[in-house]
Amino acid sequence: MRVYAPERFRKGLLTITFVAWGVPSAIAQTPAVRDVTPGGVTRVYRSNDVPDFAFDNARHFVGVRVDDNGLLRAEGITLQLFGISPLPRKKVCMTARGDRWACGQRAYLKLRNLIERRSIACQIKDVDKPGGTDAPRLAVCKVDRADVAISLLQDGLAELADGVIDKSYIAAASLAKNKKIGLWADVP
């Protein structure tokens, strides 16, 4: 009798294991509402991802370069990120304690790391701006659905541009000031 007890225990444990694996997957597929779909018809669920309709007409760039003034160069077009005043690469900042640090270099590296070797989607805001292709175009640019300018503002590596009233940009700049990071840090 003792010979068969471990065998029954092993089979019971195996059954519990398979049932336990099946329960989470059944729960994950259960819709939040009652399914009244007729038999034989496959129910299709809508994705929770919200499409970004504002970026449907955006231009996609690969191989974007960052210049020393924080401007982006892509396919012969110079882009300035909307909502921020980029820091020049050679800018040196001082903390409240008087320590000097290379804030411009840090901002340049952050921006370059955000966009380098990635596809970037930019919606140019001033399409009709005179000055040809050499004049910087104001653009909202996103990498992986994240606004590049907001990322810089949140890290305190850019200043909010004059006249910007967009709440998301103002909130990002306020976040960096409240956390005392980047330009508002007490230590570099």
C-alpha positions in Angstrom: 0.0 0.0 0.0 2.8 2.4 0.7 4.2 1.8 -2.8 1.0 3.3 -4.4 0.6 6.3 -2.1 3.4 8.3 -3.6 2.1 7.5 -7.1 -1.4 8.8 -6.1 0.1 11.9 -4.6 2.2 12.6 -7.7 -0.9 12.3 -9.9 -2.9 14.5 -7.6 -0.1 17.1 -7.6 0.1 17.0 -11.4 -3.6 17.6 -11.7 -3.5 20.5 -9.3 -0.6 22.0 -11.2 -2.4 21.8 -14.6 -5.6 23.2 -13.1 -3.6 26.1 -11.5 -2.0 26.9 -14.9 -5.3 26.9 -16.6 -7.1 29.2 -14.1 -4.9 32.4 -14.6 -5.2 32.1 -18.4 -8.9 31.7 -18.1 -9.2 34.7 -15.9 -7.0 36.8 -18.2 -9.3 36.1 -21.1 -12.6 36.7 -19.3 -14.1 40.0 -20.5 -15.3 42.6 -18.1 -18.8 42.4 -19.5 -21.2 39.5 -20.0 -20.6 37.8 -23.4 -23.8 37.3 -25.2 -22.2 36.3 -28.5 -24.3 33.6 -30.3 -22.7 30.1 -30.5 -20.4 29.5 -33.4 -19.5 33.2 -33.7 -16.0 34.3 -32.6 -16.0 37.3 -30.2 -13.5 40.0 -31.1 -12.4 42.3 -28.3 -11.3 45.9 -28.9 -7.8 46.8 -27.9 -7.3 49.1 -25.0 -4.5 51.0 -26.8 -5.6 54.5 -27.7 -4.5 55.4 -31.2 -2.6 58.7 -31.5 -4.6 60.3 -34.3 -2.6 63.5 -34.1 0.5 61.6 -35.3 -1.2 59.9 -38.3 0.3 62.5 -40.6 3.7 62.7 -38.9 6.9 62.3 -40.8 9.1 59.4 -39.8 12.8 59.8 -39.7 15.7 57.4 -39.2 19.3 58.5 -38.6 18.5 61.8 -36.9 21.5 63.7 -35.7 21.6 66.1 -32.8 23.7 69.3 -33.3 25.5 71.3 -30.6 22.6 73.6 -30.1 20.1 70.9 -29.4 18.5 71.0 -32.8 17.7 67.8 -34.8 18.8 67.3 -38.3 17.0 64.8 -40.5 16.9 64.3 -44.2 18.0 67.9 -44.9 15.5 69.4 -42.4 16.4 71.1 -39.2 13.9 70.5 -36.4 13.5 72.4 -33.1 11.6 70.5 -30.4 8.3 72.2 -29.6 7.8 73.3 -26.0 11.4 73.6 -24.9 14.4 75.8 -25.1 17.3 73.3 -25.7 20.5 73.8 -23.8 23.6 74.5 -25.9 26.1 71.6 -25.6 28.8 73.9 -24.1 26.6 75.4 -21.4 27.9 75.1 -17.9 25.4 75.3 -15.0 25.9 76.1 -11.3 24.1 74.4 -8.4 22.8 76.3 -5.4 26.0 75.4 -3.6 28.2 76.9 -6.3 29.3 73.7 -8.0 29.8 73.8 -11.7 28.6 71.0 -14.0 28.3 70.4 -17.7 24.5 70.6 -18.0 24.6 71.2 -21.7 26.7 68.1 -22.3 24.4 66.0 -20.2 21.3 67.4 -22.1 23.0 66.7 -25.4 23.8 63.1 -24.4 20.3 62.5 -23.1 18.7 63.7 -26.4 21.2 61.8 -28.5 20.5 58.6 -26.6 16.8 59.1 -26.9 16.8 59.3 -30.7 19.9 57.6 -31.9 19.4 54.5 -34.0 15.6 54.8 -33.6 12.7 55.7 -35.8 11.4 59.1 -34.7 8.0 60.5 -35.7 7.8 64.3 -36.0 4.8 66.4 -36.7 6.0 69.8 -38.0 3.9 72.6 -36.5 5.1 75.5 -38.7 5.0 74.0 -42.2 4.5 77.3 -44.0 7.4 79.0 -42.2 9.5 81.1 -44.7 13.3 80.6 -44.9 13.7 77.4 -46.8 15.0 74.2 -45.5 17.8 75.8 -43.5 15.4 77.6 -41.0 14.6 75.3 -38.0 11.1 73.9 -38.1 9.2 73.7 -34.8 8.1 70.0 -34.4 6.6 67.7 -31.8 8.7 64.5 -32.0 8.0 61.1 -30.5 10.0 58.0 -30.0 8.0 54.9 -29.1 5.0 57.1 -28.5 6.9 59.2 -25.9 7.3 62.9 -26.5 11.1 63.7 -26.6 10.7 67.2 -25.3 8.6 66.1 -22.3 11.3 63.5 -21.5 14.0 66.2 -21.4 11.7 68.5 -19.3 11.0 65.7 -16.8 14.8 65.1 -16.4 15.4 68.8 -15.9 17.6 68.9 -19.0 15.7 71.6 -20.9 13.8 74.7 -20.0 10.2 75.4 -20.9 10.0 77.6 -23.9 8.4 81.1 -23.6 4.7 81.2 -24.3 4.1 77.4 -24.0 0.6 76.8 -22.4 0.3 73.1 -23.0 -0.4 71.5 -19.6 1.7 68.3 -20.3 4.9 70.4 -20.9 4.2 72.7 -17.9 3.6 69.6 -15.7 6.9 68.0 -16.9 8.9 71.1 -16.1 7.2 71.4 -12.7 8.0 67.8 -11.9 11.7 68.4 -12.4 11.7 71.5 -10.3 9.8 69.8 -7.5 12.2 66.8 -7.6 15.2 69.2 -7.8 16.8 67.3 -10.7 18.8 68.5 -13.7 18.9 72.3 -13.9 17.3 72.6 -10.5 19.5 70.1 -8.7 21.4 71.0 -5.5 24.3 68.7 -6.6 25.5 67.9 -10.1 
